[in-house]
Amino acid sequence: MAKARWWMRIVGGFYVLLAGFNLVVLLGGDLSMLTDTLPYPASSDTTAAFADAWLVFVLEFLALGIVLLAASRRPDHNRILFPLIILAEVLRGIAADAIWIARGYSVTSYGAFIALHLVIVLTGWAAWRGLPART
């Protein structure tokens, strides 16, 4: 149990640090660090750059979906997944879509996605709260 606890702390802390560093770059306005890592000039193909980044997003969905499907056999034993998904939907979903709208992306498209994220958050919260108490 101690190994699992420390693994979760180390990897969780690493993820939080990575998120912090990347948020500074992404929201700080100086994207030169990102453009310097691309295998092509950033100005030459912005669609390819966006697709490369979108791939990471899609693979996260795949990982979370597989884990949720496997954990659905015993949701009472996997209750920690509820706040994980709820927070992911709030941060990666609602907050990111709101930022994109503020940056000029389609209010109609991303407003619809915000509504979908809210449905997942609210139904997830209700399902989580409806789990039987731990025994």
N, C-alpha and C positions, 0 to 999 in steps of 0.2 A: 504494500500500500504506500509506503514512503517513497519508493521509486516512482510510482505513478503520480503521486502528489507533486514531487519535485519536477518531473517531466512536464506536467501541466503548468507549473509556475514558470519554468524556464521558457518553454515554447510560447506560453501566453504572454509573458513579458517581452519576448522577442517580437511577437506579432504587434504588440502595442507600440514598441519602439519603431518598428518598420512603418506602421501607420502614421505615427507622429512625424517622422522624418519626411515621408512622402507627402503628407498634408502640407507641411511647410513649403515644399517645392511646388506642389500643385496649386495651392491657394495663395502663395507668396508672390506670384506673378513672374518670377524668373524661371522660365522653363528651359534654360540653356542646358542644364544637367540632363534633361530628357532628350533633347535634340542631339546632344553629343553622343548618346548611346545608340542612336538609330543606325541601321546599316545603309541608309540612304538619306539624302538631304531632306529635312523635315518639310521644306517648302515644295518638294517635288511631288509628293504623294501623301496628302493628309488622310485620304481614305485608308490607305494601307496602314498608316500609323494608328488610326482609330481602330481598325480591324485587329491589329496586333494587341492592343489594349483590351478590346472587347473579348478576345479569346480568353483572357484570364478571368473575366467576369463570368463567362459561360461555363468555364471549367469549375468555378466555385459553385455555381448552381448544380452542376453534375455531382460534385462531392457531397454537398448538403442534401440533395435529393436521394442519393444512394443511402446515406446514413439515416435519413428520416424513414425511408421505406424499411430498412432493416430494423430500426428501433421501434417501428409501429407495432411489432409483435408484443412488446411490453412497455407501453408508454409510461406506466407508473414507475418503472425502473429506469427510465430514460428521461425523466422530467426536466433535466438540465437543458435538454435540447429546445424546450419551449422558449426560455428567455434568450437563448442563442439566436433562434430564428426571429423572434420578435425584435431584438436589437439590430440584427442584420437588416430586417425590413425597414426599421426606422432610420438607420444610418445610411446603409447602402441603397436603400429604396427611396424613402420619402425625402430625406435630407439631400441626397445626391440629385434626385429629380428636381427638387426646388432650386438647387444651385444651377442646374442646367437651364431651367426656365429663366432664371435671373440672367443667365449668359446668352439668352436669345433662342434657345431651343423651343420647339413647338409647345405652347401652353396646352393645346388640345391633346396632343399625344401624351406628354408627360404628366398632365393633369389626370388623365385616365389611369396612368400607371400609379400615380399617388393614391388614387381611389382604390386600386387593386391592392396596393401595399397596406392601406388602412384596413381593408377587409381581412387580409391575412393576419395583421396585428391583432385586431379585435377578436376574430374567431380563435386565434391561437391563445390569446389571453383567457378567453372563456373556457376553452378546452383544458388549459393548464390549471385554472382555478377549480375546474370540475373533477380533477383527478382525486381519487380517494386519498385520505390522509395516510402518511407513512406509518407503518406499524413496526 
